[in-house]
Amino acid sequence: MQFLKLRKPLTALLLSIAIGNASAQNPGFDPPEGFKNDVPEKETKTGHLLYLKTYYAGCVTKDIENKDVINPDCAKFKDVKSLTIDYKNPMNDLSWVKYFTKLEKLSVRWNYVKTLPDSFPATLKTIDLYSNSISLDEASALKHLPAGLESLSLGNQSVIQAVTVIPPLPSNLKYLELTASNIAALPDSLPSGLTTLWLGSNKIQSANAALANSNVKILNLSYNKLTTITLPSRVTNLYLNNNALENIQVNTTIDSLKEINVSNNKLTNLPTLPSALTSLNAENNLISNLGVLPSNLVNLAVSKNQLTGLPTLPAGLKNLSVSNNLLTVVPSIPLNLEYLYLDSNKITALPALPANLLYLDISYNNINGVLTSLPSSLYYLNISNTNITSFTAPAALNTLNFSKTKVTSFSGALPSGLAELYCENNSLSSIPTLPESLYRIKAKGNLFACLPNFPENLADSDIQLVCNKNCWRVLYGDWNSSSSWSQGTVPTQNDDVLIINGSPNINASNLAVKNLDIRNSVVSGPYSLSVKGDITNSGSFFNYPVIMDGSTASQTIKGKSTSVYYPSLNTYQTNPDIFKHLIIKNPQGIVYKGSDYSLDTLSVLNGFIDANYDTLWINALDECITPVANFVRNGLIGKAQSVTSGWSFVGNPMINQTLATLNASIPLGFGGKNQSIYSYDGKNTSLNHWVAPTGLSSAYTPGTGFRVYSFQSDRIIFAGTPFRGTKDLNVTFDAAGYDNGGWNLVANPYLSPIDWTNADGWTKTNITSGIYIWNPAKSGYASYVNGASTNDGGPTIATGQAFFIKANGANPKLIVNENAKSKQSNSFLRSGFVQPSLKVLLNDKTEELSDELLFRAADGSTGNFDDDFDAYKLPGSVVNISTKSSDGKDLSINSLPDLSGTFPLNITTARTGKFSLSFKNIETLEGTNAYLLDKLLGTEVEISNETDYEFTTNTTETPDRFRVSFTSVVTGSHKSIIESAPLVYPNPAKDQVTLTLGRAKNADVVLINPMGLEIAQWSDVQEGSLQMPLLAESGIYILKVKSNEEIFVYKIVKL
């Protein structure tokens, strides 16, 4: 969980002005000199460059006569010269682009554009509309291209129609791309300045004089239907692969030609090629003779042809691929060659190999005997499927493949840096010690029964060759199943276990092993696993607790992340070592020897951790029986928390530290406008409650909240001795303070998230039930009180997070103990209630921000401010919405005995313009209708979850324009409800409940979890019983049954 931090250094965010009339109480806090506004503009203009994010929907709307009207918010774009619209923007209409009268560059790649303007701005020089949904009708806009256009990209449209002719092109055009556009013929003329022509994946069958006489330098006609072609005289790069070419006409005087690709054609020979050529790809043709090769050739690829021999190879050649031909001999190899692929031929012997050769593949040939004099520089060697009897592996090898050869013994040591070894189906009686660098080995079909050793990095192996270990032998399976293991039995606490690339499910309790070696695997299941010996973890993830509970000697945990190749993605990905929960119960201690571990939660119930003079990084420290000063030895325990540039509210979970520790993560400033860190004093009766620490020697105590500024996105490092025990947060109350006083900025003192609602974890005297945390994604405060929240708030408070609370009387107390630690660090609203409620969202679509207000029905609440049910409104920096209690308090959460009556919506914004109101939780209002009243326009709208009421305001304060009204309705008759009401049992329930419909038929059933989310639904249920599992966590669930005009609502308590 990231810190919830301040987004802008604005005075409106000061708590001293957070209640009531903020503008009248602005303390005028000056940010440190040189501080930057860390909020990137959603529509940024740097000079005359405009970059529109994915939320942007266009600059033009329609008036009542269906005429284009420029959005006033877009008026500032009139001087824009370069316009780029992000990948996969939802817009599909670009007709408004014509209003950008000074536009020179338009780039809208990989989007959903269907509609083009009837005319483009005359100033345009570049149009890039690659990969959209432009149809034939819209492609007619090409007839109106600006005369000065220099670059046009319009290929790969998802709507392909019969576009057979390229329209006339502007005379200044230099670049044209129409890939995959169904083009059937080249135009009769091309602009004289055209240098790049990209027409791949079309239906062109022949070239013409216009192309042959053009000045095109880069020509791509790949994936067409060409049978012959005459090349332009100035071409430098030529791509003609995947056609039906039988003949190519090349002017040998074309000194400019550097690269040619004619692979996957029907060529039987190559034309005479110019000497300047450096790269030739003619793979997969019918060529039997290459002729004389250009003297400057560097790259030659002629695999999959009918070659029986090779000509003299150019001296500068570096890459040669001649696989899958009919070669029996190979000519002298150039001294500069680095990559040589000769596989799948009929070669019987090799010439001398260059000293700097890196890759050599001679597999599937007729080479016999001893392979001698391999270059020491070789990185990759494949001699599989040959008759080679012996070879010496070069010391630099990374990959070695000698499967299916005549090698019966391997002399000497394997290369120390070897990562992959393939030696299957030989007659090897033994194999040398495997180097620690080895990642993969395939060695089946030999005479030896066991691998000599098992390197730590090895993540892919034949498990039947692993001796003295019970190996996981399936991809997915249950741990407690004998068929999942190589020895045919379930491991016990006396067995060493090896798991490679598996996904075991811990499906039973009391499972234990001795030593566990696990690599690139994911362990899941509802039970913990006990390890009595050592753990080697390389790139694996444990979803459930691992208990290290040996008793006779210390245990070791070691390993490191691994890099795994995924063929489907054609990429390597790093797999870290992750323990969801590691529990230490060994009085002899645990020795930690890894630097790549990620521990979500650590518990030390007995013993200690020897950090091996390193820092043990964890996300949360849970239960800790051992005294905190003793449980980590020879090192530190630490956690890194991400912050972004701007203000953050932070605390420190480590003891005996000063601000010098924080300064090591985020440079701090002190004095005047350089001051970048503050604490908060709610008793201060002056306008400014923020207190400036004097220097780096100031205390950095657990439980104290700070406001700190970072110039850039960074990490705060918490490292040291974590606080453990009970903490008095030393809150204060002074009735003379603002809003009758009581505001305190405190912080989570533990190296673990804490739960505000855990009654056993807190002592609260004269403390209101709400907490307030700054949410940068909303540019406003998240509120939480008694199961209700706004702006993604919740009861969970992150490690190192500072938050506001409000005391409401003299001698307040707020004391937290170890029981407050949360088991679910990323869970919001974990123990919330489900009740009738309405969430109102004020949306600023330009800034892509919103603020939230919640009305809810809660037993025990009143119309006045209730300490246990209501939350104050602390204003954000961009948009704010609130309502008032009967006693005049500004609220973000308003709890009422029942949802009835009319309530004002107070709206303030940082700018004028267009906004909207939307709504959530309507489905909880059974028996109640909600309405939005707009007093300015005299309109009334019945609210639904789909309501999005747009409005425009010319003032930043809209205190009395909108109201929300709740009206009770009657659903079904009382008699029908009594006669046909379904039965739900048991209630409370543990794992599942049963619904018996009774007389109700054709019912729709919905189950809502404690967070108000639908987690299951059943449609058109007939009479009878329905069993419904309660798979989520404890709390109060809502079950709704709708049958004909009758609606039944049940509260279900899950234990």
Number of C-alpha atoms within 10 A of each C-alpha: 14 15 23 27 27 29 24 23 20 16 20 22 22 22 21 28 23 22 18 18 10 18 11 8 17 17 18 12 15 13 18 18 11 9 15 15 14 18 12 8 13 16 16 13 16 9 10 15 17 19 17 18 18 15 17 17 16 18 19 20 12 11 10 6 6 8 10 14 12 16 14 11 12 14 12 9 20 13 15 19 19 20 21 16 20 17 13 16 19 15 17 17 17 19 18 20 20 16 19 22 17 18 25 19 19 21 17 22 22 19 21 21 23 20 20 23 16 17 16 24 18 18 17 23 20 21 23 19 24 22 21 22 20 25 19 14 12 14 15 14 16 19 14 16 21 20 15 16 22 20 20 23 20 21 24 22 25 15 13 14 14 11 17 16 13 16 13 15 22 22 15 17 22 19 20 21 21 21 24 21 24 23 23 18 17 19 18 12 14 20 18 14 16 22 19 20 20 19 24 26 22 20 20 22 18 16 18 15 14 15 21 16 16 20 20 25 19 20 22 21 23 24 22 25 20 22 18 17 19 17 22 23 21 20 23 20 19 21 19 25 24 21 23 20 24 17 18 18 14 18 17 14 13 19 16 16 25 19 19 21 19 25 24 21 23 18 24 16 17 20 15 16 22 20 18 19 23 19 20 22 19 25 24 22 22 18 21 18 16 17 14 15 20 18 18 17 22 19 19 21 19 23 24 21 21 18 21 16 16 18 13 15 18 20 15 16 22 19 19 20 19 22 24 21 22 18 21 17 16 18 13 15 20 17 17 17 23 20 20 20 19 24 25 21 21 19 21 16 15 17 10 16 18 17 16 15 22 19 19 21 20 23 26 22 23 17 21 16 15 14 16 12 12 18 19 15 17 23 19 20 21 20 23 23 21 24 20 20 16 19 18 15 21 19 17 17 23 19 20 24 21 23 23 21 23 21 21 16 16 17 12 11 14 21 19 15 16 22 20 19 22 18 22 19 19 19 17 18 12 16 22 14 14 21 20 16 17 24 20 19 21 18 23 19 15 16 15 15 14 15 20 15 14 16 15 20 22 22 23 17 19 14 20 17 15 18 16 12 20 24 23 25 21 17 13 15 18 19 22 18 14 13 16 21 23 19 17 13 13 20 22 16 16 13 18 19 21 21 27 25 20 19 23 22 20 20 16 14 12 9 18 22 19 18 21 23 19 27 28 25 22 20 20 19 18 12 17 23 20 22 23 24 23 21 20 21 30 29 27 28 22 23 20 19 20 19 19 26 24 22 15 11 13 21 23 19 17 19 24 20 22 23 17 16 12 10 8 6 8 8 10 12 12 12 19 20 27 21 23 16 25 22 22 23 20 23 17 17 25 25 19 22 19 22 16 20 24 20 20 20 22 22 18 24 18 19 23 25 26 21 21 16 12 16 19 25 20 20 23 25 26 25 17 20 15 16 14 15 11 11 20 25 18 12 18 20 22 21 24 17 17 12 22 21 19 22 24 25 27 27 29 32 28 25 17 12 19 17 18 17 19 19 14 11 15 21 13 20 19 16 13 12 14 15 20 24 25 19 19 23 19 25 19 17 15 12 15 19 22 21 14 17 19 13 16 16 12 12 15 22 19 26 27 26 27 26 21 23 28 22 18 13 12 15 16 20 19 24 22 20 21 24 21 23 14 16 18 15 20 14 23 21 23 19 15 13 19 23 14 13 21 27 25 24 26 25 26 28 33 31 29 30 28 27 27 22 21 16 12 11 19 21 13 15 15 17 20 20 20 24 23 25 27 28 22 21 16 22 25 29 32 25 30 30 27 22 20 28 27 22 22 16 21 28 27 24 28 29 29 31 30 28 24 21 19 24 27 20 18 13 13 17 20 19 16 26 18 19 17 21 25 24 16 15 20 14 16 19 22 20 21 24 19 23 21 20 24 24 18 21 22 25 23 19 15 16 14 13 16 23 26 27 25 25 23 25 21 20 12 11 19 18 15 16 23 17 19 15 25 31 30 27 25 27 26 28 20 20 24 26 28 26 25 21 21 12 9 11 20 24 24 29 29 30 29 23 13 19 22 16 11 15 19 17 21 19 19 21 20 12 14 13 15 17 19 16 20 19 20 18 18 18 15 19 18 16 13 18 17 21 16 21 21 17 12 9 10 8 10 15 13 13 21 16 13 10 15 16 16 12 12 10 13 10 12 15 16 15 15 13 16 20 18 23 18 20 13 15 10 10 14 15 10 10 9 13 15 9 11 16 19 20 13 18 13 14 15 14 16 15 12 15 19 16 18 17 22 15 14 22 16 14 20 17 19 17 20 21 24 23 19 21 13 14 12 14 14 13 11 12 18 15 15 13 15 16 12 15 13 19 12 11 13 17 17 21 24 21 20 20 22 19 20 11 9 18 17 17 14 15 16 21 16 22 13
